[in-house]
Amino acid sequence: MTLEQFRSYHRLTYQQLADLIGLSGNDARRTVHRYATGQRFPSPQMLRRIRLATRAAVTAEDFVAQHTTAHTTNHVTAHLTALGA
């Protein structure tokens, strides 16, 4: 399950999710949004905090799969664009 799926399933705002995983500060909501949408990859320490906060519903493997899929999609799209498709 991705962090975004977890957030949506539990009907959490990005701020509530930030609070759940122990992020604070002015950019906490934005940071969680970036994790959830695949724009940013969490540090190993943050991955552990996310796993614990979500009771292992979201794991490091979920982030790897999300980033792999996004990277592959972006790579293919770039090639298709270069080919004029």
C-alpha positions in Angstrom: 0.0 0.0 0.0 1.4 3.4 -0.8 1.4 6.2 1.7 -1.2 8.0 -0.5 -3.5 5.0 -0.4 -3.0 4.7 3.4 -3.9 8.4 3.8 -6.9 8.2 1.5 -8.2 5.0 3.1 -8.0 6.5 6.6 -9.3 9.8 5.4 -6.3 11.7 6.8 -5.2 15.1 5.7 -1.5 15.6 4.9 -1.1 17.4 8.2 -2.8 14.6 10.1 -0.5 12.1 8.4 2.5 14.3 9.2 1.5 14.3 12.9 0.9 10.5 12.8 4.5 9.9 11.7 6.0 12.5 13.9 6.9 15.2 11.5 6.6 18.8 12.7 7.5 22.2 11.5 6.4 24.5 8.7 7.1 22.1 5.9 5.8 18.9 7.5 2.6 18.8 5.5 4.5 19.5 2.3 7.1 16.9 3.0 4.4 14.2 3.6 2.7 15.2 0.4 5.9 14.8 -1.5 6.5 11.3 0.1 2.9 10.3 -0.6 2.9 11.4 -4.2 6.4 10.0 -5.0 8.1 13.3 -5.5 10.5 12.6 -2.6 12.0 9.4 -1.2 12.1 9.2 2.7 15.3 8.6 4.6 15.9 5.2 6.2 14.9 6.6 9.6 11.7 8.1 8.1 10.9 4.8 6.4 11.0 3.1 9.8 8.8 5.8 11.4 6.3 5.5 8.6 6.3 1.7 8.9 5.7 1.9 12.6 3.1 4.6 12.4 1.1 2.7 9.8 1.5 -0.6 11.6 3.4 -1.9 8.6 0.7 -1.1 6.1 3.3 1.1 4.3 6.8 -0.3 4.0 10.1 0.6 2.3 9.2 -1.9 -0.5 6.1 0.1 -1.2 8.1 3.3 -1.7 10.6 1.4 -4.0 7.8 0.0 -6.1 6.2 3.5 -6.3 9.4 5.1 -7.4 10.3 2.3 -9.8 6.9 2.6 -11.5 7.1 6.4 -11.7 10.7 6.2 -13.0 9.8 3.6 -15.6 6.8 5.6 -16.7 8.7 8.8 -17.0 11.5 7.0 -18.9 9.1 5.5 -21.4 7.3 8.8 -21.9 10.5 10.6 -22.6 11.5 8.0 -25.2 8.1 8.2 -26.9 8.2 11.9 -26.9 11.7 11.8 -28.5 10.4 9.5 -31.1 7.5 11.8 -31.9 4.8 9.3 -30.7 
